[in-house]
Amino acid sequence: MRIQDFLSSYYIFFSIFIILSILIKNSLMRFVTLIYFLLISFILSAQTKTVRKLNDAEFQNLKTLFEDFENFLNVNLNDTIYEHQRNFNMKFTPVRLHSADIQVWDDRNPENMDFAPVFTIVKYDKNSSRFSYNARFIVNSLNKPDVLYDELRKFYYFEVPVKQAETWKELSERIDTVMTPAVSDGDSVQAETSLPTVVSVVDTLIQKKNSDRIFVIRTTENNRVFGAFKVYAITVKGKQPKLEPLSEEMQWWLKLDDSWRSFFKEKYKLSNYPENYEIRKCQGLRELDVSNKPVSDVSFLANFTFLEKLNLSKTNVKDLSPIKDLKKLKELNLSGSKVDTLLYLKDLTNLEILDVSGLQIYSLENIAGLVKMRELTCGENKLRDLEPLRNMTMLEELDISLNYAIKDVTPITGLVSLEKLRLKKVAIGSLAPLTSLVNLVHLDCFNAGISDLSPLSKLPKLMHLDISHNSVSDLSPLRSLNYITYLALASTKISDLSPVSRFRHLEYLNVSSNPQIKSISAVPDETLNTLIAHYSGIPTGEIQRFKKKNPKCKITYY
């Protein structure tokens, strides 16, 4: 923001404040109003910093720059535009005029020709030999400008008011008719004394114009001395110059909402307006975790083409359209967010780990084609069926807990790579469909409406088993499962623990809320480190003897 514009804006806001202060009699409201307007003033000036004024030596170099610019602008009648550009090493492009000392962005406006005389007068014209142009720049040496630092574009600059005197001559060719004397043929004389003749006439048109300009001069600092001045933009008083467009990185940064900028500034220790390479570091992230952050807009993520892991859990994010083209994404966590559709995930074919728990979604149809999936967590939703999972044969972990409408798990019978399966409070009724899942290591059937454990005898790799809150009464089908380390039997109908005696690797056992269990004598004590037996029928004396025999075991009993 230009310093002049800031000051004028400041005075406007201050005037409004004075008026409101007169109208508002409440002192607290006056204070709040003052803070508000001070905040606005701060924001208006936040993008530029005043460094210092030019000194005399620097100002003399500035005058030299204007002399060079005058020499470039002064075009003789016999100059061709090609020779002129070559002599001054000047180049025209569709958007700017530039050389070693000049870089002016095209400010041409068909409705307002006051902008950019460089473009409106000294333009690219093959017939430039038909005019000449002379410019004089008058600068007030008593009014040395303040050097500013543009935090967005990362350079120093200053603005110089200039009186510009222009004179140009145009050669205008026109067709005219003149009368010429008649010529005698010797014997006779023509009746007419003169004849009309068509001729070409070249007029010299002299144009003059005086105007006030604002020159934006870009500079660099070396050992606290400003130099290497370059004409950067030209405009008229009261008009914003057209400056070099912000870098794509900075434009991306400014579009972020405050919460995202705060996140990146904290993560990478960035300033309010980072360098481009610092912004690219943010854009080049391969992992991004904003879980539990107050973010809702992820539109900027469209630029995160290298992102492989993204955690948006417990945020206010709802719209996932910005991530639909992040083809390298392998891991995505949306649990507890505001997302209500998986539509924009259907093309993320490299996804391997996905957590969509707690979203209240009804279907997994949109992710049916994500066949590279290894881990899928979709608990606490309103899913009705598991048919979309049928072709996810690479799945190793699946959690469909707390989806009360699901009754049939047959679509997952072909997922033979499954190692972990959680069915908590999913009323499957029978474990028979799971017999083909021979690689299962972890199975959670808490309150799943089962009564028969016979199908589990076909799962020899089981190590973790939770059958709590089921009508199970017989553990004998588990006798062949030699690798069980975790067994939860809370609130069942089991009374006989003798099959557990074969579990020589058992580390955790929960028999709570089973008053019918009267003894734990069959429980191996060599490896057990946790025993939960509250509200069971086990005598206190037996618990004490077990504790004495296995002092390292943590026992919960009352």
N, C-alpha and C positions, 0 to 999 in steps of 0.2 A: 504494500500500500504506500502511495506517495505521501511524503510528510506534510505537504500542503493540504492534501485531502484529509489527512488525519486531524490537523489543526482545525480546519473548517468544520469537520464533523464534531470535534470536541466542543467547539464553541456553540454549535447548535444544541448538542445534548446538555451542555451546561446551562444554556438559556432556558431550555425546557425544565431543567431541575429548579432553577430560580422561580419560575412561574408556579411549578407544582408546590414548592416550599411555601409560597405565599398562600396558596389555596388550601394546603394541608395543615391543619392546626395541631394534629397529634404529633408529638415529638418523636415517638417511636416510628411512626410512618415516615417522618422526614428522614430519620436515620436510614431506614430501609431503602428509601428512594435514592439517597446519596450513594449508598453502597452499590445499588443497581447501576447507576450511571457511571460510577467509577469503574465498575467491571466492564461495561460496554466500551469505555474509553481505552481500557487496557487491551481488550481484544482487538480494537481497531489498530493499535500500534504494535501488536505482538509479532508481526512478520518482518518488521524492519527495526534496525538499531542505528542510532546516530553515533558516529565515531568521532569526528572532529571536522573543523573547517580546513579547506585547502590553505597551504601557506603560500607565500609570494612566489617561491621558485616553482612550486607545482602549478600555480595559476599561470605563470609565464609559459610553461609547457602546454597548458590548455589553449592559450592563445595561438601557439604554433599549430596545434591541431586544427583550429578553426581556419587558419591561413591555408593549410593543406586542403581542407575541405572546400574552401573557396576556389582554389586552383582546379580542383576536380570539377566543380560545378560550372566553371567558366568555359563555355563551349564556343569556339570560333566558327565562323560561317563555313570555313573550308574543312573543318574536322569531320571525319566519319565516326560513327559510333564505335566501330571496331577498333580504329586507331586510338580513340579516346580511352576505351577500356584497357587496351594494351599498355598505353603510356602510364596509366595510373594503377595498373594491376587490379582493375575493378571488375566485378562480376555481377551480372543480373541473374536472378532466378525468379521463378513464379511468385516467390513469397518474400524475397529480400534482396537488398543491394549490399554487397560486402567487399571489403578489401582488408589490408592489414590494419587499417586504422578506423574503418567505418563498417558498421553492421546495422542497417536500418531495416526493420520489418515493415512490410507493405501496409500502410495505413490508409490506402485509397478507399474512399467512400463515394460512390456515384452521387449521393445526395448532399455531400458536404465536401467540396473540393479544397477546403482549408487544410486538409491533412496532407502531410508528407510531400513537400514541394519537389523532393528528389524524384518522386515517381510521377507527379503530375506535369512537371516541366521537362526535366532531363530524363526522358523515357527512352526505351529501346525503340528506335525509329530509324529505318534504313535511309530515310530522307532527312536525317538530322542535319545535313549540310544546308538545309533550307532555313535554318534559324541559328541565331547566336544567343548566348545567355551569360549574364554576369550577376554574381551574388556577392553581397558584402554583409558580414556578420559583425554586429557591434555589441560588445559585452561590457557590462559595468564592472570595472576592476575594483571598485570599492565594496562590492557586494559578493564576497567570496562564498561559494556554496558549502553546505554541510555534506560530508561524505556519509552515506548510509550503507548499511549491510543488509542485503536481501537474504533472509534466512531460507526462503523457499528455493531460490535459484543459486544460492551459495556464491554470491559475488558482491563486490563493492561498487557503488554507483553514486552519482549525484546529479542534480537537475540544475540547468543553467538557463535563466531567462535571456533571450537574445533578440535584438532588433535586427530584422532581416530586410535588407533593401535589394530588390530584384529588378533587373532591366533585361529585356530580351527583344531581339529583332527577328521578325519573321518575313521571309520573302514570299509575297503572295502573287501568283501569276494569274492574269485575267486576259480575256479576249476583248479587243476594242476595235472600233471602226474609225478610220481617219480618211480625210479627203486629200488626194494627191493631184498635182497639176496634170493637165492633159498634155500629150506629146504630139507635135505636128508631124504629118507624114510627107511634107515637102510641097505638094501641089495643092493640098487642101488643109484647112484648119477645122478641127472638130468643133461642133457647136458648143459642146460642154467645155468649160475651162478647167474642171477638176473631176476626179473619179473617186468613189468610196473604196477603201482598201481595208481588209481585215488584218489586224496585227496582234502580236502577243506582247503584253505589257507586264513588267515585274515591278510591284510596289514594295517598298520597305516599310513594314509596320513596326512602330516602336511602342512597347508595352512597359509600364512601370508599376511596381507594387511594393508597398511597405507593410510589414506585418510583424506581430509579436509571436515569437516561437519559444517553445520549451525544448531544450536539447537534453536528452538523458545520456549521460556519459558514463561508460563502464570503465572501471579502473582496477588495478591490482596493487597489493601492498608488498613492499620488500624493505625490510629493515626499517619499518615504520614510516616509509616514504611512499606516497602514492604516485603511480606513473602508468605507462602503457595505456594512455587514454584512448578510448575508442567511442566514436559516435554510435550510440546503441539504439536510439529511437528519437523521432522528432514529432512534436505535436504542437497544438496551439493552446494558449492559456485556458484553463478550465476543462480541458479534454484529457482523458487518460490515454497515454501512448500505448500502442500495441507492442508489447514486449515479446521476447522469445517465449514460445510455449513452454510450460513446465514439463519437466521430464515425465515419462510415463510412470516412473517409480514414485515421483512426488505426487502426481495426480492420484495414483492409487492410494497413497498414504493419506491424502486429504479427504478422500471419500470414506475412509474408515470412520465408524462412529467412535465416540470418546472412550467407550469401554474397551474396544479393541486396541486403540492407540495406547491406552494406559497399560494394557496387558503386554504389548510388545516393548514399550518403554521400560517396564519393570523387568521383563525377561532378559532384554539385551542391553539394559542401561543406556537407552537412547535419549537424545535431546528431543525437543518438541518437533523439530524439523530435521530429521536425520539425513546423512549423506546417502547418495543413491546406492552405493555398495552396501550400506547398512540395511536399506530397505530391501535390496535384492536378497540379503541374508534372510530376512523375514519371509519373503516370497518363496525362497528356496527350501523352506522347512520341509523336512520329511516326517516330523512328528509334531503334533500340536494338541495340547491338552488345556482346554478352557472349562473343564468341569467345575460346577458350582460357581461360575462367574456370571455376573448380571448382563449377559449378552443375548441379543435376540436376532440381530441382522448378520448373516454370514455371506452377503453378496460378494464381498471382496475375495472370498475363498476360490472364486472362479479362476484366479491367477495362480493358485497354489498347485501348479501342475505336477510338482514333484512329491506332493504329499502322499505318504504311505500309511500313516496312523493319525486318526482324528478322534478326539474325545469331546463330545458335546453334551455329555450326561449332566442332568440337573441344571440345564440352562433354559432360557425362554425361547430357544430357537424353534420355529415351526416350519418355515419354508426351506426345503432342501434343494430347490432348483439350482442354486449356485454350485452345488457339488456334483451335479449329474455328469460332468465331463472329466472328473478327476479319475482317469483310467488307471492310475498307478496305486490307487487307494487299496490297501490290503486289510486294514483294521479300522472299524468304525463303531463307536459307542454312542448310542442315542438314548440310553436308558434315562427315564425320568424327565425327558425334555417335553416340549409341546408338540412334537411331530405327530401327525395323525394320518399320514399316508406314506407308503414305501415306494410310491410311483417313481421317484427320481433315483432310486437305487438300482433299477432293473438293468442298466447298462454298465454298472460297475463290476464287470465280470472278473476282476482280479481280487475281489473281496474274499478274504479267508476267515476273518473273525468279525462277527456282527452281534451287537447287543441292542435289541429293540424292546427290552423289558419295560413294563409299566407305561406303555403308550396308548393303551385301550384301542388297539387296532383289531380288525375283524378277520383279516386274511393275509396270508403270506404269498399270494399269487404273484405279486410284482417281483419277488426275488426267486421265483422258481427256477430261473435260468442261471443262477449264480452257483454253478456246479463245482467251483473250486473251494467252496465253503468248508472249513475245518471245524469251526466253533460257532454255534448259533445259540444265542440266549434270547428267548422270546416269551419269558414268563410274565405273569400279571397283565395279560391282555384279554381280548374277548374272541380268541380264535375258535373257529367251529370245526376245522378239520386240518389234517396234516398232509393232505394230498400234494401240495406244492413241494414238499420235501423229498418226494419219492426218488428223484434223480440226483440228489446230493449225496452221492455214494462215497465222497471223500470225507464226510462228516465224522469227526472224532469225538466232539462234545455237543450235546443237545440238552437244552433246558426248556421245557414247556410247562413248567409248574404254574399253578394258579390260573389255568385256563379251564374254567369249570364246564364249558360247553363241549369240550372234547371228550368223546367216549371211545373212539376207535383209534388204535395206534398201528393198525396193519400197514399203512403206507410206509412206515419206517422199517419194516421187516427186512428190506433189502440193503439197509445201511450197515453192512457187516463190518465197517471200519470203526463203528462207534465204540468208544472206550468209556465215556461218561454219559449217563442218561438220568435226568432229573424229571420226575413225574409227580412232584408234590401236589396233593389235592387235585389230581386229575383222575376222575373215576373210570379207570380202564376196566375194572372188574376182574380181569384175568391177565396173568403173566404169559400166557401161551404164545402171543405174537412175538415175544422177545427171545424165543429159543434159538433163533437164527443169529442172534447178536453175540457170537461166540467170543468176541474180543472185549466184551464189557468188563471193565475193572471197577467202575463206580456206578451204583444204582440206588436212586432215592425214590422209594415208593410210599412216602409218608402220606397216610390217609388217602390211598388210591382205590379203596373198595375191594381189596383182594383178600382171599382166604386160603388159597392153595399155593404153596411154594414149590410144588413139584417141577414146574418149568425151569426153575433156577438150577436144577441139577445139571442142565445142559450148558451152564455158563462157568466153566472151570477156572477162569481167570479172575473171578470176582474177588475183590479185596475190601471194598467199602459197600455196605448194605444197610439201608434204613427202611424197615418195614413197620415203623411205629404207627399207632392209631389205625390198625387194620384188624380184621377178625381172624387173624392167623392163630392157630393153636398147636401146630406141629412143626418142629424144626428139623425133623429127620431128613427131609430132602436136601438139607445143607451139609450132610455128613461128608460128602465128597469134595467139598470146597475147602481145600487145604490152605488157601492163601488169605483167608479172611483176616483183616487187621482191625476193621471198624464194624461193629454190629449194634444197631439201635433197635430195641424191641419194646419201647415204651408203649403203654396202653394197648396191649394185645391180649390174647386169651392163652398165651403160653404159660405152662406150669412146669414143664420138664426142660432143664437146660443141659441134659446129658450129651446131646449132639455137639455142644460147644466144646467138649473136652478134646476134640480132634483139632481145634483151631490153635495150633502151636505158635502162631504169629500174632495172636489177638492182642491189640493194644488198647482198644476202647470198647466198653460194653455198657449199654444203657438198658436197665430192666425196670426203670421207674414206673410207678402207677400200675404195677402188676401184683396185687395182693395175693394172688394165687401161687406166686413163686415163693417157695419156702426155703430154698437152699441154693447156695452157689458153690457147693463142694465140687461140682464137675468143671467149674471154670478154671482154666490153666492160669497159674499165677506167675509163671516165669517172665512173661513179656508184658502183662497188663499194667498200664500206667494210669488209666482212668476208669473208675467204676461209679456209675450213677445208679443208686438203688433206693431213692426216697419213695415213700408210699408203696413199698413192696412188703411181702410177708416174711422177709428174711429176718431171723432173730438177731438181736443186737450182739449177742455173744459170738455168733458166727462171723458177723462183720468185724468184730474186734480181733478174732483169731486170724481172719484173712489179712487184716491190716498188719498184724504182728509178723505174719509170715512174709508179707510183701510190703515193707515200710515205704517204698518209693511210689507206691500206687496212691493216686489222689482219689479219695472216696467221698461221694456226696450221699449222705444217709440221714434221714430223720423220720 
